Amino acid sequence: MDIPSQSFSYIKGPMSSRQENNVAMEEMVREAEQLQTEIAKRDDSGSHNNDTSMLVDAAKHLKPIEKIQLTNRAVLRGHLSKIYAMHWASDSRSFVACGGLDNVCSIYSLKSLDGSANLSRILSGHDAFVSCCRFIDDNKMLTSSGDKTCILWDVETKSRISDFVSHTGGVMSLSIQPNENNVFVSGACDAAAKLWDIRDPKSVQTFAGNEDDINDVKFFPSGKCFATASDDGTCRMFDLGSGRQISVYATNCSIEITSIDFSSSGRLLFSGDNAFNCNIWDAIRQERIGVLAGHSQRVSCLGVAKDGSAICTGSWDGLLKLWN
């Protein structure tokens, strides 16, 4: 199984050997790296232009992943209404940011000795709701908004450094490239995903393929690909090197996909949807291998812990659920 079962101290239940999980994860990482090499070779040959079967063909030698069942280990209560977004804490753990329908991004400091969270900064500048916020580091932040823009902020001075304008619909999500904090991808209600470099406010590349609003985007752990979640009922994987769509994840029912995230190795893709479920996909073979069911309304957001130990799903039923 791809997700190590070591978890938070308050999550009870039987846990398998961490060493076994680490071995399994290392093997999946090696498989993913080998697959990237194979895809690059096929790209160079040009034999699979605009063919989304390339990934499946390249992965024929891989063993299928067994069906996966995760257990709900905890339910976090306290919200009085619909949960819109969630994000696991960053490495620094010094700040937490949130944005919403008030058009601002609020940043709270967690450094106080009594454990309280103090409002540290308010970043004001968007003309519509803040859909996503991501720290680049403790002093730089990216936000996306329904006003069709993304903004790079200086957190200390509360000033905007750059505006990224190219989408023709509200920007719903952004994802920063692993190991390269200058690059990010955005997804919007114009059905397009765009690649950006924060050192230049112009869009580097546009990725087409989705047929409806894009609700979420997420980089593959290697940073060489990214995935989208869309109202067209699909998740799609795009390769940065070729600029092409290389895989599609879809069920027989056209249900809006709200959110996505990858496991630490990238072998698993999790997708939340309007049918109250979180589907688990073999990201390489494009096969659904599990379903996390238990919410009573749409799964609005999800995220895998940075150490891969658990996944958290948030829902309009007002609950966050932890699974491992």
C-alpha angles and dihedrals in degrees: 000000000000100000115071110231096221102116146165119314093246096052108097129200143082115311128198123227113296090210091058091049092049091052090050092048093049090052092051091048090053090049091051091050092049089050092053089054091050092048091050090053091051091047090054091050092051091218095128104044110165090351114133090192089075093090093049092047092050091049098052092109093057121100114243116253114245119245109283128221120185124193124228102239101178144005118213112210131186107087113117097201145012117330110229106181144355135191131186114240118269125239095268093055086195098110140029124197133199136177137185150135094335089073094237136101113228120202121200126198117226095188098099115118094228092060095247123136116235124199103248107170140005115205108204124180111093119108095212140028120315106241100181140007128190131180115229087187134328091288103037129060137178122211132184126203149187086249087081095252143101121213131203111213138198099223096198096054095029088229130136115245101186140359118216109208125174109097118103094206136047113293108237104179147005135195128198117224113251113251091005111075093178093069128068139163126221132200125203149177090266087076090245134118117208132198119219141183113211089218090066123039092211120097112256097203141352122219118205129189108095115102099205142022116325109226101180141012128194134181119234109246092255091055092229095104138025136200133220132208116209146182086239087080096252143102114212133195121216127194116221095205097056097024089227138124107252105178144015127207115199141145125219089262119072098229121161113255112220106179144005143189138172129234116246093267094041093236092112127055119196120202128186120206148182091261089075093253141111112218122207116215134190093236093204101044094034092230127138107236104171148005129217106210127176110094119107096211137031118312099240101180143002140179140185116229113253091245091049093240098126147356125232122207124195125199144185085247084081095250137115114205127197119211133185 
